[in-house]
Amino acid sequence: MKGRMYMSIKEIDRVRIVERVCKGEMRLSKAAEALDISLRQVKRLKKKYKEEGLPGLLSKKVGAPSNNRLSQEKVNLVLNFLNREEHRDFGPILVHEYLREECSEGFMSASSVRAIMIRYGLWASKQNKSKKIYRLRQRRAQKGELLQLDGSEHAWFEDRGSRCTLIVFVDDATSEVPHLKFVKSENTWDYLDVTREYIEKHGRPCALYPDKHSVFRINREGAISGTGQTQFTRVMEELGIKVICANSPQAKGRVERRNRDFQNRLVKAMRLEKISTIEAGNAFLPAFLAGFNNKFAKAPKNPIDAHKPLPEDKDLDKIFRLKYTRRISKSLTLQFKGVLYQIYADRMEYTLRKTEVTVLEDRDGKVSFEQKGKKLKAVPYDEMEAPVEVVGSKELSTALNEPKKKRHKPGSRHPWKRFPKRPIMNPRA
């Protein structure tokens, strides 16, 4: 027999046993037991092997089409559906749903539709999908025109201290790192504090380029409450700084590569200095950053600095606060972070009912209240100077310390006194 024959391990064992049966080295019963087939089947295999040789023991189904294969009619049905212009971007699941509605109940499965689309190049499996190509983006021309911002959580002190986050600013025009700081985690207050330090040192940049962290973007779909801004973006808007959220890590690749460099160089430098705390790390950063920028920073295309000075009428203490909106109840109370506050406003109490006020929270947790720029006096319910005592109408005079009225005594002609008292009968008598 010409050509190459492919045999499975099961078929090789069958040939070996049948050959021993033909040579008289093994009985038919032992062969049937070894192959786990009947005695009559062993006799048939012995006869085929003597007549046809090795090919007689091979399965005749090898290379033959499967009995369960899809008909060409069903394959054409899928291809004709996808050839329509309005269906060109349909996925396998969606194609299966539409065709199942048009056809009978015995239509093919969704995996069969996917196999047909992959076979004809209309769909790519996850393993064969081509990676997305990210094209290079030109640098901004001026320093301070765009700052890439990111937080990198890492074991910065290795096993000498706990994990923390390094907030990094990278100038897009020069790849310079103008500011960075160790914080415990990525949260609104830490980002506000680090950004304020940058503004006080360098001025206001034109735009910030962070990722889609919840500090910079409302990520909950369908959110109907609030202003649609985070606390961080609201503060930046008051300062005239635009916040642009990147769609992918590759879009802000300069700050991502700086994080990688710091995880390599900064970790080793702090290891040599035996730094193990956030405070010591922040004290070490300025000296490390000076040498790092001298080595890796580049000159901008335009030497004019795009940073803008802070206007004189801007008070950073008032701007860098968290602002919330609450509604005053009929009883001039409002609730904020689980605390009930009572509002006091002389000659304005009635006009404040069911109105909205602004709640301002400082970095140290101090809370104040404003309405239309005017401050309101609000006292926590447990700390009120003169808490309102809730009493019933019958206890009102007692609560107000009013003098008691004289008790009325009935006259001699009162019915209670006209009839003599009846003796009380003892029920046990």
C-alpha positions as CSV (number, residue, x, y, z in Angstrom):
1,M,0.0,0.0,0.0
2,K,1.4,3.3,-1.1
3,G,1.3,6.5,1.0
4,R,1.4,7.1,4.7
5,M,-1.0,5.5,7.2
6,Y,-1.9,7.3,10.5
7,M,-2.9,5.1,13.4
8,S,-4.1,5.8,16.9
9,I,-2.6,4.2,20.0
10,K,-5.8,2.1,20.2
11,E,-5.3,0.8,16.7
12,I,-1.6,0.0,17.3
13,D,-2.6,-2.1,20.3
14,R,-5.2,-3.9,18.2
15,V,-2.7,-4.8,15.5
16,R,-0.2,-6.1,18.0
17,I,-2.8,-8.3,19.7
18,V,-4.3,-9.6,16.4
19,E,-0.8,-10.5,15.2
20,R,-0.2,-12.6,18.3
21,V,-3.5,-14.3,17.7
22,C,-2.6,-15.1,14.1
23,K,0.8,-16.5,15.2
24,G,-0.9,-18.7,17.9
25,E,0.7,-16.9,20.8
26,M,-2.6,-15.7,22.3
27,R,-6.0,-17.4,22.5
28,L,-9.1,-15.7,21.1
29,S,-10.7,-15.3,24.6
30,K,-7.7,-13.6,26.0
31,A,-7.6,-11.2,23.0
32,A,-11.2,-10.4,23.4
33,E,-10.6,-9.6,27.1
34,A,-7.6,-7.4,26.3
35,L,-9.4,-5.5,23.6
36,D,-12.6,-5.3,25.6
37,I,-14.6,-6.6,22.6
38,S,-16.7,-9.8,21.9
39,L,-15.2,-13.1,20.8
40,R,-17.0,-12.9,17.5
41,Q,-15.5,-9.4,16.8
42,V,-12.0,-10.8,17.4
43,K,-12.7,-13.5,14.8
44,R,-13.7,-10.9,12.3
45,L,-10.5,-8.9,12.9
46,K,-8.4,-12.0,12.5
47,K,-10.1,-12.8,9.2
48,K,-9.7,-9.2,7.9
49,Y,-6.0,-9.1,8.9
50,K,-5.3,-12.4,7.0
51,E,-7.2,-11.1,3.9
52,E,-6.2,-7.4,3.7
53,G,-3.3,-7.1,6.1
54,L,-2.7,-4.0,8.2
55,P,-5.3,-1.8,6.3
56,G,-8.0,-4.3,7.3
57,L,-7.7,-3.3,10.9
58,L,-7.9,0.5,10.3
59,S,-11.2,2.3,10.7
60,K,-12.9,3.1,7.4
61,K,-14.2,6.4,8.9
62,V,-10.8,8.0,8.8
63,G,-11.0,10.9,6.3
64,A,-14.7,10.4,5.6
65,P,-17.1,13.3,6.4
66,S,-18.9,13.1,9.7
67,N,-22.5,11.9,9.8
68,N,-23.4,14.9,12.0
69,R,-21.9,17.5,9.8
70,L,-23.9,20.6,8.9
71,S,-25.5,20.6,5.5
72,Q,-24.3,23.0,2.9
73,E,-27.8,24.5,2.9
74,K,-27.4,25.7,6.5
75,V,-23.9,27.0,5.8
76,N,-25.2,29.0,2.9
77,L,-28.0,30.4,5.1
78,V,-25.4,31.9,7.5
79,L,-23.2,33.2,4.7
80,N,-26.1,34.8,2.8
81,F,-27.3,36.5,6.1
82,L,-23.8,38.0,6.6
83,N,-23.5,39.1,3.0
84,R,-26.2,41.7,3.5
85,E,-24.9,45.2,4.1
86,E,-26.9,45.8,7.3
87,H,-25.5,42.5,8.8
88,R,-21.8,43.0,8.2
89,D,-20.9,43.7,11.8
90,F,-23.1,41.0,13.5
91,G,-21.4,38.6,15.9
92,P,-22.0,34.9,16.1
93,I,-24.5,35.1,19.0
94,L,-26.6,37.8,17.3
95,V,-26.6,36.0,14.0
96,H,-27.8,32.8,15.7
97,E,-30.6,34.7,17.5
98,Y,-31.9,36.3,14.2
99,L,-31.7,33.1,12.2
100,R,-33.3,31.0,14.9
101,E,-36.4,33.3,14.7
102,E,-36.6,32.8,10.9
103,C,-35.9,29.1,10.8
104,S,-37.5,26.1,12.6
105,E,-36.6,24.8,16.0
106,G,-34.0,22.4,14.7
107,F,-31.6,25.2,13.7
108,M,-27.9,24.9,14.4
109,S,-26.3,26.0,17.7
110,A,-24.5,29.3,18.3
111,S,-21.1,27.5,18.4
112,S,-21.8,26.1,14.9
113,V,-22.5,29.6,13.6
114,R,-19.2,30.7,15.1
115,A,-17.3,27.9,13.5
116,I,-18.8,28.7,10.1
117,M,-17.8,32.4,10.5
118,I,-14.3,31.5,11.6
119,R,-13.9,29.1,8.7
120,Y,-14.8,31.7,6.1
121,G,-12.9,34.5,7.8
122,L,-15.9,36.4,9.0
123,W,-15.0,36.2,12.7
124,A,-11.7,35.8,14.5
125,S,-11.3,33.7,17.7
126,K,-9.8,35.3,20.8
127,Q,-6.5,33.6,20.2
128,N,-6.2,34.8,16.6
129,K,-7.4,38.4,17.1
130,S,-4.8,40.9,16.1
131,K,-3.6,43.3,18.7
132,K,-4.7,46.9,18.5
133,I,-2.1,49.3,17.1
134,Y,-1.6,52.5,19.0
135,R,-0.2,55.2,16.9
136,L,2.4,57.7,18.2
137,R,1.1,61.1,19.4
138,Q,3.1,64.2,19.0
139,R,4.3,65.9,22.2
140,R,2.8,69.2,23.2
141,A,4.9,72.1,22.3
142,Q,5.1,74.1,25.6
143,K,5.9,73.1,29.1
144,G,2.8,73.1,31.3
145,E,0.4,72.7,28.4
146,L,-0.5,69.1,29.3
147,L,0.4,67.1,32.4
148,Q,0.0,63.4,32.6
149,L,-1.2,62.2,36.0
150,D,-1.2,58.8,37.5
151,G,-0.9,56.9,40.8
152,S,1.2,53.7,41.0
153,E,0.5,51.3,43.9
154,H,3.5,49.2,44.6
155,A,5.7,47.7,47.3
156,W,7.9,50.8,47.2
157,F,9.7,49.9,50.5
158,E,9.8,46.2,49.7
159,D,9.5,44.2,52.9
160,R,10.7,47.1,55.0
161,G,7.3,48.9,55.1
162,S,3.7,48.6,53.9
163,R,2.5,49.1,50.3
164,C,1.6,52.6,49.3
165,T,0.9,54.7,46.2
166,L,3.2,57.1,44.4
167,I,1.4,60.0,42.6
168,V,3.4,61.1,39.6
169,F,3.1,64.2,37.3
170,V,4.8,64.0,33.9
171,D,5.0,67.0,31.6
172,D,4.0,65.9,28.1
173,A,6.3,68.3,26.3
174,T,9.5,67.4,28.1
175,S,8.9,64.0,29.9
176,E,10.1,65.8,33.0
177,V,8.7,64.8,36.4
178,P,8.0,68.1,38.1
179,H,6.3,66.7,41.2
180,L,5.6,63.3,42.8
181,K,4.6,62.2,46.3
182,F,4.0,59.1,48.3
183,V,0.5,58.7,49.7
184,K,-1.4,55.8,51.4
185,S,-3.9,55.3,48.6
186,E,-5.5,56.8,45.5
187,N,-8.3,59.0,46.9
188,T,-9.8,62.4,46.3
189,W,-8.1,64.2,49.2
190,D,-4.6,62.9,48.4
191,Y,-5.0,63.9,44.7
192,L,-6.2,67.3,45.7
193,D,-3.3,67.8,48.2
194,V,-0.7,66.8,45.7
195,T,-2.2,68.9,42.9
196,R,-2.3,71.9,45.2
197,E,1.4,71.5,46.1
198,Y,2.1,71.4,42.4
199,I,0.1,74.6,41.7
200,E,1.7,76.5,44.5
201,K,5.2,75.5,43.2
202,H,4.8,75.7,39.4
203,G,1.5,77.5,38.7
204,R,-1.7,76.3,36.9
205,P,-1.2,73.9,34.0
206,C,-3.5,74.1,31.0
207,A,-4.8,70.6,31.2
208,L,-4.4,67.3,33.2
209,Y,-4.4,63.9,31.6
210,P,-5.3,61.2,34.1
211,D,-7.0,57.8,33.6
212,K,-10.7,57.0,34.2
213,H,-10.3,56.5,37.9
214,S,-13.4,57.3,40.0
215,V,-11.6,60.3,41.4
216,F,-11.6,62.0,37.9
217,R,-14.7,60.6,36.3
218,I,-18.3,59.4,37.2
219,N,-18.1,55.8,36.1
220,R,-21.6,54.7,37.2
221,E,-23.8,54.4,34.2
222,G,-27.2,56.1,34.4
223,A,-26.3,58.3,37.4
224,I,-29.0,60.9,37.7
225,S,-28.1,62.5,41.0
226,G,-25.3,65.1,41.4
227,T,-23.8,67.5,38.9
228,G,-22.0,64.9,36.8
229,Q,-18.6,66.0,38.1
230,T,-16.3,64.6,40.7
231,Q,-14.9,66.7,43.5
232,F,-11.5,66.8,41.8
233,T,-12.8,67.9,38.4
234,R,-15.0,70.6,40.0
235,V,-12.0,72.0,41.8
236,M,-10.0,72.0,38.6
237,E,-12.8,73.7,36.8
238,E,-12.8,76.5,39.3
239,L,-9.1,77.0,38.8
240,G,-9.5,76.9,35.0
241,I,-7.7,73.6,34.5
242,K,-9.1,71.2,32.0
243,V,-9.3,67.5,32.9
244,I,-9.0,65.0,30.0
245,C,-9.5,61.3,30.9
246,A,-7.4,58.8,28.8
247,N,-9.2,55.9,27.2
248,S,-6.4,53.4,27.6
249,P,-3.1,53.1,29.5
250,Q,-1.2,53.4,26.2
251,A,-2.7,56.9,25.6
252,K,-0.8,58.2,28.7
253,G,2.3,56.1,28.0
254,R,4.8,58.6,29.2
255,V,3.6,58.5,32.8
256,E,3.2,54.7,32.6
257,R,6.8,54.4,31.5
258,R,7.9,56.7,34.3
259,N,6.1,54.4,36.8
260,R,8.1,51.5,35.5
261,D,11.3,53.4,35.8
262,F,10.6,54.4,39.3
263,Q,9.7,50.9,40.3
264,N,13.1,49.9,39.1
265,R,15.4,52.9,40.0
266,L,13.6,54.5,43.0
267,V,13.0,51.2,44.8
268,K,16.7,50.4,44.6
269,A,17.8,53.9,45.6
270,M,15.6,53.8,48.7
271,R,16.9,50.3,49.5
272,L,20.4,51.7,49.7
273,E,19.3,54.5,51.9
274,K,17.3,52.1,54.1
275,I,14.1,54.1,53.7
276,S,11.0,52.4,55.1
277,T,8.3,55.0,55.7
278,I,6.2,57.4,53.6
279,E,7.6,60.4,55.4
280,A,11.2,59.4,54.9
281,G,10.4,58.6,51.2
282,N,8.9,62.0,50.6
283,A,11.9,63.7,52.1
284,F,14.2,61.7,49.8
285,L,12.2,62.4,46.6
286,P,13.5,65.9,45.8
287,A,17.2,64.9,45.7
288,F,16.4,61.8,43.6
289,L,14.1,63.7,41.2
290,A,16.8,66.3,40.5
291,G,19.2,63.7,39.2
292,F,16.5,61.8,37.4
293,N,15.2,64.8,35.4
294,N,18.8,65.8,34.5
295,K,19.2,62.4,32.9
296,F,15.9,61.8,31.2
297,A,14.1,65.2,30.6
298,K,14.0,66.8,27.1
299,A,13.9,70.3,25.9
300,P,10.4,71.6,24.7
301,K,9.8,72.7,21.2
302,N,8.6,76.1,22.4
303,P,10.6,77.5,25.3
304,I,7.7,79.7,26.6
305,D,6.3,78.2,29.8
306,A,2.5,77.7,29.5
307,H,1.9,77.7,33.3
308,K,-0.5,80.4,34.4
309,P,-0.2,82.2,37.7
310,L,-2.8,81.9,40.3
311,P,-5.3,84.9,40.3
312,E,-5.2,87.1,43.4
313,D,-8.9,86.7,44.0
314,K,-8.5,82.9,44.2
315,D,-8.2,81.5,47.8
316,L,-6.9,78.0,47.6
317,D,-8.2,77.2,51.1
318,K,-11.8,77.9,49.9
319,I,-11.4,76.2,46.6
320,F,-9.7,72.9,47.8
321,R,-12.8,71.8,49.7
322,L,-15.4,69.2,49.1
323,K,-18.8,70.5,48.2
324,Y,-22.1,68.7,48.6
325,T,-25.7,69.7,48.1
326,R,-28.4,68.9,50.7
327,R,-32.0,69.9,51.1
328,I,-33.4,71.4,54.3
329,S,-36.5,69.8,55.8
330,K,-39.6,71.5,57.2
331,S,-38.1,71.4,60.7
332,L,-34.9,73.2,59.4
333,T,-32.8,70.0,59.7
334,L,-30.5,68.2,57.3
335,Q,-28.4,65.1,57.4
336,F,-24.8,64.8,56.3
337,K,-22.7,61.7,56.7
338,G,-25.0,60.2,59.3
339,V,-25.1,63.4,61.5
340,L,-28.3,65.4,61.9
341,Y,-27.8,69.2,61.8
342,Q,-30.2,71.9,63.0
343,I,-30.2,75.1,61.0
344,Y,-30.5,78.4,62.9
345,A,-31.3,81.6,60.9
346,D,-32.8,84.6,62.5
347,R,-35.8,86.0,60.6
348,M,-35.1,83.7,57.7
349,E,-36.2,80.4,59.1
350,Y,-39.5,80.1,57.1
351,T,-37.8,80.9,53.8
352,L,-35.2,78.2,54.3
353,R,-37.7,75.3,54.4
354,K,-37.2,72.8,51.5
355,T,-34.4,74.8,50.0
356,E,-31.0,73.5,49.0
357,V,-27.8,74.4,50.8
358,T,-24.1,73.8,50.1
359,V,-22.2,71.7,52.5
360,L,-18.4,72.4,52.6
361,E,-16.0,69.9,54.1
362,D,-12.3,70.9,54.8
363,R,-9.3,68.6,54.8
364,D,-9.5,68.2,58.6
365,G,-13.2,67.2,58.4
366,K,-14.6,70.5,59.5
367,V,-18.1,71.1,58.0
368,S,-19.7,74.4,57.2
369,F,-22.9,75.4,55.4
370,E,-23.7,78.1,52.9
371,Q,-26.7,79.2,50.8
372,K,-26.2,81.6,48.0
373,G,-22.8,82.6,49.4
374,K,-24.1,83.3,52.9
375,K,-23.0,81.2,55.8
376,L,-25.6,79.4,57.9
377,K,-25.4,78.4,61.5
378,A,-25.8,74.6,61.9
379,V,-25.4,72.6,65.1
380,P,-25.2,68.8,65.3
381,Y,-28.3,67.5,67.0
382,D,-26.4,65.9,69.9
383,E,-24.5,69.2,70.5
384,M,-27.4,71.6,70.4
385,E,-27.3,74.4,72.9
386,A,-31.0,74.3,73.6
387,P,-32.3,71.0,72.3
388,V,-36.0,70.9,71.5
389,E,-37.9,68.8,74.0
390,V,-40.6,66.7,72.5
391,V,-43.6,66.6,74.9
392,G,-47.3,65.8,74.6
393,S,-50.0,68.4,74.9
394,K,-50.9,67.3,78.4
395,E,-47.3,67.8,79.5
396,L,-46.8,71.1,77.8
397,S,-47.5,73.2,80.9
398,T,-45.2,71.2,83.0
399,A,-42.4,71.6,80.5
400,L,-42.9,75.3,80.3
401,N,-42.9,75.5,84.2
402,E,-46.3,77.2,84.2
403,P,-48.1,77.7,87.6
404,K,-50.5,74.9,88.3
405,K,-54.2,75.8,88.5
406,K,-56.1,75.2,91.7
407,R,-57.8,71.9,91.8
408,H,-61.5,72.0,91.6
409,K,-63.4,70.7,94.6
410,P,-67.0,69.5,94.0
411,G,-69.7,71.1,96.1
412,S,-71.9,69.5,98.8
413,R,-74.7,69.1,96.3
414,H,-72.5,67.1,93.8
415,P,-74.0,63.7,92.9
416,W,-70.8,62.0,94.3
417,K,-71.7,63.4,97.7
418,R,-75.5,63.1,97.7
419,F,-75.4,59.3,97.9
420,P,-73.7,57.3,100.7
421,K,-70.8,55.1,99.9
422,R,-71.7,51.5,99.5
423,P,-69.7,48.9,101.4
424,I,-67.2,47.0,99.3
425,M,-68.2,43.3,99.1
426,N,-65.5,40.8,99.6
427,P,-65.6,38.4,96.7
428,R,-64.2,35.6,98.8
429,A,-66.9,35.9,101.5
